[in-house]
Amino acid sequence: MNDVTADRRIVFRPAGSRALLLEPVDRTTVDALTDLLRRSHVDGVSDVLPAAQTVLITTDPRTDLRELEQRLHRLLADFEPTSFAAADEADVVHIPVTYSGDDLEPVARMLGISVDDVIVEHTRRLWRCSFVGFAPGFGYLESSESGLAVPRREQSRTAVPAGSVALADGYSAVYPRRSPGGWQLIGHTTVETWNLENPQPALITPGCSVRFVAEDLR
């Protein structure tokens, strides 16, 4: 099994005995592909797990992967990625941020704009969690707009405080707990984004929308 859909936009690969890995030729379609798969409730699919460039489909026990692949081919035959509709503001996760991160001024210099402009751009955008990785509850947030892409730090920090708000490689994120990290720190939130005592430990989950709110402008 190493096939592609009829229009050659999505590569299918086996991932062990109970999963399929879908690789869109255009990685910008990962969100739309994930959304379609989750809404379609395809027989045999246990979970849909997006990453930066792929979507992993895990299956129920005794699911025949070849039959599932055929069902997915039929589902995706007319797949046309479209922009997501604007999120209902009532469903958006709002995260208040104090913009005083150690890397805020270096980020502004890298982008060639003022510190206040960094804050305005970061809060103006609606961010969408494309996938979770690195650590439990660490959501990789993407915006449909460009202009805030900065590289990771040349040297990672050994300990980044929980609640740190950061930028790197076109993504934004909130560190859910204290951990090493190499992202550019632009602020901090007191909102708890990871708590194992909650029914859903992660506040930020794949597919959810996030808006950052400035608590002050320095």
Solvent accessible surface area in square Angstrom, and as a share of the most:
residue,aa,sasa,rsa
1,M,59,0.27
2,N,107,0.55
3,D,68,0.35
4,V,33,0.19
5,T,3,0.02
6,A,104,0.81
7,D,65,0.34
8,R,168,0.61
9,R,68,0.25
10,I,3,0.02
11,V,25,0.14
12,F,0,0.00
13,R,86,0.31
14,P,70,0.44
15,A,37,0.29
16,G,64,0.61
17,S,98,0.63
18,R,123,0.45
19,A,10,0.08
20,L,0,0.00
21,L,46,0.23
22,L,0,0.00
23,E,46,0.20
24,P,11,0.07
25,V,110,0.63
26,D,74,0.38
27,R,79,0.29
28,T,99,0.58
29,T,18,0.10
30,V,5,0.03
31,D,27,0.14
32,A,15,0.12
33,L,0,0.00
34,T,8,0.05
35,D,42,0.22
36,L,32,0.16
37,L,6,0.03
38,R,87,0.32
39,R,150,0.55
40,S,39,0.25
41,H,152,0.68
42,V,21,0.12
43,D,108,0.56
44,G,15,0.15
45,V,31,0.18
46,S,67,0.43
47,D,64,0.33
48,V,6,0.03
49,L,77,0.38
50,P,13,0.08
51,A,40,0.31
52,A,33,0.26
53,Q,112,0.50
54,T,31,0.18
55,V,0,0.00
56,L,51,0.25
57,I,0,0.00
58,T,37,0.22
59,T,2,0.01
60,D,57,0.29
61,P,77,0.48
62,R,230,0.84
63,T,28,0.16
64,D,71,0.37
65,L,25,0.13
66,R,147,0.54
67,E,95,0.43
68,L,0,0.00
69,E,13,0.06
70,Q,103,0.46
71,R,69,0.25
72,L,0,0.00
73,H,42,0.19
74,R,163,0.59
75,L,55,0.27
76,L,1,0.00
77,A,57,0.44
78,D,124,0.64
79,F,15,0.06
80,E,123,0.55
81,P,49,0.31
82,T,103,0.60
83,S,110,0.71
84,F,76,0.32
85,A,94,0.73
86,A,98,0.76
87,A,35,0.27
88,D,90,0.46
89,E,84,0.38
90,A,93,0.72
91,D,109,0.56
92,V,11,0.06
93,V,29,0.17
94,H,80,0.36
95,I,0,0.00
96,P,40,0.25
97,V,0,0.00
98,T,46,0.27
99,Y,0,0.00
100,S,70,0.45
101,G,15,0.15
102,D,114,0.59
103,D,6,0.03
104,L,1,0.00
105,E,82,0.37
106,P,42,0.26
107,V,0,0.00
108,A,4,0.03
109,R,169,0.62
110,M,90,0.40
111,L,42,0.21
112,G,65,0.63
113,I,62,0.32
114,S,57,0.37
115,V,26,0.15
116,D,69,0.36
117,D,66,0.34
118,V,0,0.00
119,I,1,0.01
120,V,74,0.42
121,E,44,0.20
122,H,0,0.00
123,T,28,0.16
124,R,117,0.43
125,R,8,0.03
126,L,58,0.29
127,W,4,0.01
128,R,53,0.19
129,C,1,0.00
130,S,5,0.03
131,F,18,0.07
132,V,53,0.31
133,G,22,0.22
134,F,122,0.51
135,A,17,0.13
136,P,61,0.38
137,G,3,0.03
138,F,1,0.00
139,G,1,0.01
140,Y,25,0.09
141,L,0,0.00
142,E,44,0.20
143,S,26,0.17
144,S,121,0.78
145,E,76,0.34
146,S,104,0.67
147,G,49,0.47
148,L,8,0.04
149,A,67,0.52
150,V,4,0.02
151,P,78,0.49
152,R,111,0.40
153,R,80,0.29
154,E,189,0.85
155,Q,142,0.63
156,S,67,0.43
157,R,49,0.18
158,T,124,0.72
159,A,34,0.27
160,V,0,0.00
161,P,61,0.38
162,A,47,0.36
163,G,7,0.06
164,S,5,0.03
165,V,0,0.00
166,A,0,0.00
167,L,1,0.00
168,A,0,0.00
169,D,76,0.39
170,G,32,0.31
171,Y,27,0.10
172,S,0,0.00
173,A,0,0.00
174,V,2,0.01
175,Y,1,0.00
176,P,12,0.08
177,R,111,0.40
178,R,163,0.60
179,S,18,0.12
180,P,83,0.52
181,G,7,0.07
182,G,8,0.08
183,W,7,0.03
184,Q,12,0.05
185,L,13,0.06
186,I,0,0.00
187,G,5,0.04
188,H,73,0.32
189,T,3,0.02
190,T,123,0.71
191,V,42,0.24
192,E,111,0.50
193,T,4,0.02
194,W,53,0.19
195,N,36,0.18
196,L,132,0.66
197,E,159,0.71
198,N,70,0.36
199,P,148,0.93
200,Q,110,0.49
201,P,39,0.25
202,A,13,0.10
203,L,67,0.33
204,I,2,0.01
205,T,39,0.22
206,P,41,0.26
207,G,28,0.27
208,C,26,0.16
209,S,13,0.08
210,V,0,0.00
211,R,60,0.22
212,F,1,0.01
213,V,66,0.38
214,A,34,0.26
215,E,103,0.46
216,D,69,0.36
217,L,102,0.51
218,R,151,0.55
